[in-house]
Amino acid sequence: MPLTFVYKSKSSNKTETLPEKSSINFIPKPFIDKISIVVDLLPHDGHDFYTQFFTDIAEPDVYRDAPKAKFGGFKTAKRIALPSLVKKLTSEPKANKSIIKKYPLIQLAYDKKIKQVKKLRLEFVPVDLGKQGMQELADEISGLMHDGWDYLLQHGRVTRLDVTVDFPHLSTEDIHFLPQQMLTYTTWELDGKRQTITSGKKQGNQTLIYDRGAKRTAMGQSAEGKNGVRIERRLTKIMPSLQVAQLTNFSNPFLMLSFVQELSVLPQPILPKSSEWIWTMFCDSVKQRSLQGALALLSEARRTQFRSHLKLHGSHWWQPELIWEEWKPMLKELHLSK
C-alpha cells in the first residue's frame, strides 16, 4: 500500500500530497509499554514499608483492590490510586474500569509476625502514566520508606520489559517482517486483512506487530486516535537479571528485527531468466501467507537464497539506531534513571 502524507500549505488552502519518501524522515520515539520490577528489602526498610503500607491500606484514595498474585510468595496486591488518574474518573463505569486498570500494581511478600516486607513487586505502564503520573508514583514509593524510589532504581530487578515504537502512517499491509530462523511465528487475520504478527514464544522474548485500531476494536474499546502499526519487543527472559539502574545502557532490542521493501526486485543473478516465475509465485504467496509463511514453503536451499536476498533490501522506514537515540532521554523524563 503506497504511503501518502497530506498537508495544507500556509499560503494556500490547497491540499497537497507529499511523496512517499516523506515516510523515511519519520523516526518514532521508543517507549516502555509495560515494566515489572522486583525489589528485595533490607530488614529496617522492610519494617518501615510494612508499617506505612498497612496504615494506609484501607484508604480508597490511596489503594484499590487487585487480584492476589499466584506466584513469588506475594500475599497482598493493591493498585495505587495516583492523583492524576483519579481526576480522570467519571460517572461512566466502563470508562472508569479502563482508567483503574492503569493504576500501578503493587504486590508484597511479608512476614506478619515481625511486621516486615521481604519483597515487593511493582508493575505499571509508563506511557499511560506520563511524566506527571511517574512523578506521583515515585513520590508514593518514597513515602513508604526512606529513599524508596532511589532504592528501587538502584536495587530493583526488571522481570518484564515491553519496549515499543508506533508508526501511525503505516498499516500491517506495509509490513514485510523477516524474523530470525527457528523462531515460532504466527499471524492473525480478519476479513482477509493481516492484523497481528507474533514471533517467539509467550514464555520467552517475543516480537509483536499489530494494528493498534483493530486491537482496540477487538477489545470493545474506542479506536479513536489509535492509528497505524505498533512494533513491540516483549522481554521476559532477560539474562543476566537486568537491574533498573542498567536500563540506561540497555542494548537496543530492535536491532535484531528486519523488515524488507516491497517484493518487486527480482533476485538476480540468483534466478536465471527462465525461472523468474518462481519469484512471481513467491510474491503472490507472501500476500496470502505472510513473508515467513511463504519462505516456509521453499526448499532449504531456495529459502536460504531468498532470505539472503531479502536482507539486502531493507525497508527505508525502519531505522533502529536512530530510534534508540531517544531511549535515554525518555528514561530521564519518566524518572527511570538517576
BELJO-V275687 format. One record per residue. N is the residue number from 1. RES is the residue in one letter. OMEGA is omega in radians with two decimals (999 if undefined). D_LAST is the distance of its C-alpha to the last C-alpha in Angstrom with 1 decimal. Layout:
<<N;RES;OMEGA;D_LAST> <N;RES;OMEGA;D_LAST>>
This chain:
<<1;M;-3.13;43.5> <2;P;-3.13;43.2> <3;L;3.06;40.2> <4;T;3.13;41.1> <5;F;-3.03;39.1> <6;V;3.08;41.0> <7;Y;3.09;40.4> <8;K;-3.14;42.7> <9;S;3.13;43.3> <10;K;-3.09;42.8> <11;S;-3.09;46.3> <12;S;3.06;48.0> <13;N;-3.10;47.9> <14;K;3.09;48.7> <15;T;-3.12;46.4> <16;E;3.13;45.5> <17;T;3.13;44.2> <18;L;3.11;41.7> <19;P;-3.12;42.3> <20;E;-3.07;40.6> <21;K;3.11;38.5> <22;S;-3.13;36.4> <23;S;-3.12;34.5> <24;I;-3.07;33.3> <25;N;-3.12;31.3> <26;F;3.10;29.3> <27;I;-3.12;25.9> <28;P;3.09;24.0> <29;K;3.11;20.3> <30;P;3.06;18.9> <31;F;3.12;17.5> <32;I;-3.12;17.0> <33;D;3.06;20.2> <34;K;3.08;19.5> <35;I;3.06;17.2> <36;S;-3.08;18.2> <37;I;3.08;16.2> <38;V;-3.11;18.0> <39;V;2.99;17.0> <40;D;-3.06;19.5> <41;L;3.01;19.7> <42;L;-3.06;21.1> <43;P;-3.10;24.5> <44;H;3.12;23.6> <45;D;3.13;20.5> <46;G;3.12;22.7> <47;H;3.11;25.5> <48;D;-3.13;23.5> <49;F;-3.13;22.1> <50;Y;-3.09;25.8> <51;T;-3.09;27.3> <52;Q;-3.09;25.1> <53;F;-3.07;25.1> <54;F;2.96;28.8> <55;T;-3.08;29.5> <56;D;-2.95;28.1> <57;I;-3.10;29.1> <58;A;-3.11;32.4> <59;E;-3.11;30.9> <60;P;3.11;31.3> <61;D;-3.13;29.0> <62;V;-3.08;26.1> <63;Y;3.02;27.0> <64;R;-3.14;29.3> <65;D;3.10;31.1> <66;A;3.11;30.0> <67;P;3.13;31.9> <68;K;3.14;31.4> <69;A;3.13;29.7> <70;K;-3.09;32.3> <71;F;3.00;30.3> <72;G;3.13;28.0> <73;G;3.12;29.9> <74;F;-3.04;28.1> <75;K;-3.07;30.6> <76;T;3.11;29.1> <77;A;3.11;27.5> <78;K;3.00;26.6> <79;R;-3.08;25.1> <80;I;-3.11;22.9> <81;A;3.14;24.6> <82;L;-3.08;22.0> <83;P;-3.10;23.7> <84;S;3.10;23.2> <85;L;3.11;24.8> <86;V;-3.14;27.5> <87;K;-3.10;28.6> <88;K;-3.12;29.4> <89;L;-3.13;32.0> <90;T;3.10;35.6> <91;S;-3.12;39.0> <92;E;-3.08;38.9> <93;P;-3.09;38.3> <94;K;3.12;37.5> <95;A;3.13;34.8> <96;N;3.12;33.3> <97;K;3.12;33.2> <98;S;-3.14;31.1> <99;I;-3.12;28.6> <100;I;3.09;28.5> <101;K;3.13;27.7> <102;K;3.09;24.4> <103;Y;3.10;23.4> <104;P;3.13;20.7> <105;L;3.07;22.5> <106;I;3.14;21.9> <107;Q;-3.05;24.1> <108;L;2.93;24.8> <109;A;-3.00;26.7> <110;Y;3.07;28.1> <111;D;-3.05;31.1> <112;K;-3.08;33.1> <113;K;-3.11;35.3> <114;I;3.10;32.7> <115;K;-3.09;30.5> <116;Q;3.04;27.4> <117;V;-3.14;24.9> <118;K;-3.02;24.5> <119;K;3.05;22.2> <120;L;3.07;20.6> <121;R;-3.12;20.1> <122;L;3.13;18.3> <123;E;-3.10;19.4> <124;F;-3.13;18.8> <125;V;-3.08;19.1> <126;P;-3.09;16.1> <127;V;3.08;18.6> <128;D;-3.11;21.0> <129;L;-3.11;18.7> <130;G;-3.08;17.3> <131;K;-3.11;14.9> <132;Q;-3.13;16.9> <133;G;3.13;17.4> <134;M;3.07;13.8> <135;Q;3.11;13.2> <136;E;3.10;16.4> <137;L;3.10;15.4> <138;A;3.13;12.2> <139;D;-3.12;14.8> <140;E;3.14;17.4> <141;I;3.12;15.6> <142;S;3.12;14.5> <143;G;-3.12;18.2> <144;L;3.09;19.4> <145;M;-3.09;18.1> <146;H;3.13;16.4> <147;D;-3.03;12.6> <148;G;-3.09;13.2> <149;W;3.09;10.2> <150;D;3.10;7.9> <151;Y;3.13;10.8> <152;L;3.13;11.0> <153;L;-3.07;7.6> <154;Q;-3.00;8.8> <155;H;-3.11;12.5> <156;G;3.08;13.2> <157;R;3.13;15.5> <158;V;-3.14;15.9> <159;T;3.02;19.7> <160;R;-3.13;20.1> <161;L;3.08;18.5> <162;D;-3.12;20.5> <163;V;-2.88;19.5> <164;T;2.95;21.9> <165;V;3.12;23.4> <166;D;3.06;26.3> <167;F;-3.04;29.4> <168;P;-3.08;31.3> <169;H;3.10;34.2> <170;L;2.99;35.0> <171;S;3.14;37.1> <172;T;3.10;37.4> <173;E;3.11;40.7> <174;D;-3.01;38.8> <175;I;3.01;36.8> <176;H;-3.03;38.3> <177;F;3.14;35.8> <178;L;-3.10;36.6> <179;P;3.07;35.0> <180;Q;3.14;35.0> <181;Q;3.07;38.2> <182;M;3.09;38.8> <183;L;3.04;36.2> <184;T;-3.02;37.4> <185;Y;3.12;37.9> <186;T;3.04;39.1> <187;T;3.10;39.8> <188;W;-3.11;40.7> <189;E;3.08;43.1> <190;L;-3.13;44.6> <191;D;3.07;47.9> <192;G;-3.13;47.7> <193;K;-3.12;44.3> <194;R;-3.10;41.4> <195;Q;-3.03;38.6> <196;T;3.02;36.2> <197;I;3.14;35.6> <198;T;3.11;34.0> <199;S;-3.10;33.5> <200;G;-3.11;32.7> <201;K;-3.11;33.3> <202;K;-3.11;31.7> <203;Q;-3.12;31.0> <204;G;3.10;28.9> <205;N;-3.08;26.9> <206;Q;2.92;28.5> <207;T;3.11;28.8> <208;L;3.10;30.0> <209;I;-3.05;31.5> <210;Y;3.07;33.1> <211;D;-3.05;34.6> <212;R;-3.12;32.3> <213;G;-3.14;35.3> <214;A;3.13;37.5> <215;K;3.14;35.0> <216;R;3.14;34.7> <217;T;3.14;38.5> <218;A;3.14;39.1> <219;M;3.13;36.9> <220;G;-3.12;39.0> <221;Q;3.12;36.3> <222;S;3.12;36.5> <223;A;-3.11;35.8> <224;E;3.12;35.5> <225;G;-3.12;32.9> <226;K;-3.08;32.0> <227;N;2.97;33.6> <228;G;-2.99;33.3> <229;V;3.04;31.8> <230;R;3.06;28.5> <231;I;-2.99;27.4> <232;E;3.01;25.2> <233;R;-3.11;24.1> <234;R;-2.98;24.1> <235;L;3.09;22.6> <236;T;3.10;23.6> <237;K;-3.10;24.6> <238;I;-3.07;21.4> <239;M;-0.09;22.6> <240;P;-3.09;21.4> <241;S;-3.06;19.3> <242;L;3.05;16.0> <243;Q;3.10;12.9> <244;V;-3.13;10.1> <245;A;-3.12;7.8> <246;Q;-3.10;10.5> <247;L;-3.11;10.5> <248;T;3.14;9.2> <249;N;-3.11;12.4> <250;F;-3.13;14.5> <251;S;-3.11;18.1> <252;N;-3.10;19.6> <253;P;-3.13;21.7> <254;F;-3.09;24.0> <255;L;-3.09;25.5> <256;M;-3.09;27.9> <257;L;3.12;29.4> <258;S;3.06;32.6> <259;F;-3.06;34.4> <260;V;3.14;37.8> <261;Q;3.02;39.9> <262;E;-3.04;43.0> <263;L;-3.10;45.4> <264;S;-3.08;48.1> <265;V;3.11;48.1> <266;L;-3.11;50.7> <267;P;3.05;49.6> <268;Q;0.03;52.2> <269;P;3.13;53.4> <270;I;-3.13;52.3> <271;L;3.05;54.9> <272;P;-3.10;58.4> <273;K;-3.07;60.1> <274;S;-3.09;62.1> <275;S;-3.12;59.0> <276;E;-3.13;57.1> <277;W;3.13;57.9> <278;I;3.13;55.5> <279;W;3.12;52.5> <280;T;3.13;53.9> <281;M;3.11;54.2> <282;F;3.13;50.7> <283;C;3.09;49.3> <284;D;3.13;51.3> <285;S;3.11;50.0> <286;V;-3.13;46.4> <287;K;-3.08;47.1> <288;Q;-2.95;48.5> <289;R;-3.00;46.4> <290;S;-3.07;43.0> <291;L;-3.12;42.3> <292;Q;3.13;41.6> <293;G;3.12;44.7> <294;A;3.12;46.9> <295;L;-3.10;45.7> <296;A;-3.13;46.5> <297;L;-3.09;50.2> <298;L;3.00;50.6> <299;S;-3.10;51.9> <300;E;-3.13;49.4> <301;A;-3.14;50.6> <302;R;3.13;50.5> <303;R;3.11;47.1> <304;T;3.11;45.6> <305;Q;-3.08;47.4> <306;F;3.12;46.1> <307;R;3.12;42.5> <308;S;3.12;42.5> <309;H;-3.09;44.0> <310;L;-3.14;41.5> <311;K;3.12;38.5> <312;L;-3.07;40.0> <313;H;-3.13;39.9> <314;G;3.12;36.3> <315;S;-3.11;35.6> <316;H;-3.09;34.6> <317;W;-3.10;32.2> <318;W;-3.10;30.0> <319;Q;-3.03;27.5> <320;P;3.14;24.6> <321;E;3.13;23.2> <322;L;3.10;23.0> <323;I;-3.02;21.6> <324;W;3.11;18.6> <325;E;-3.12;17.7> <326;E;-3.09;16.2> <327;W;-3.11;14.0> <328;K;3.07;10.7> <329;P;3.11;11.4> <330;M;3.12;12.2> <331;L;-3.14;9.0> <332;K;-3.12;7.2> <333;E;-3.07;10.4> <334;L;3.04;10.5> <335;H;3.11;7.3> <336;L;3.03;7.0> <337;S;3.14;3.8> <338;K;999;0.0>>
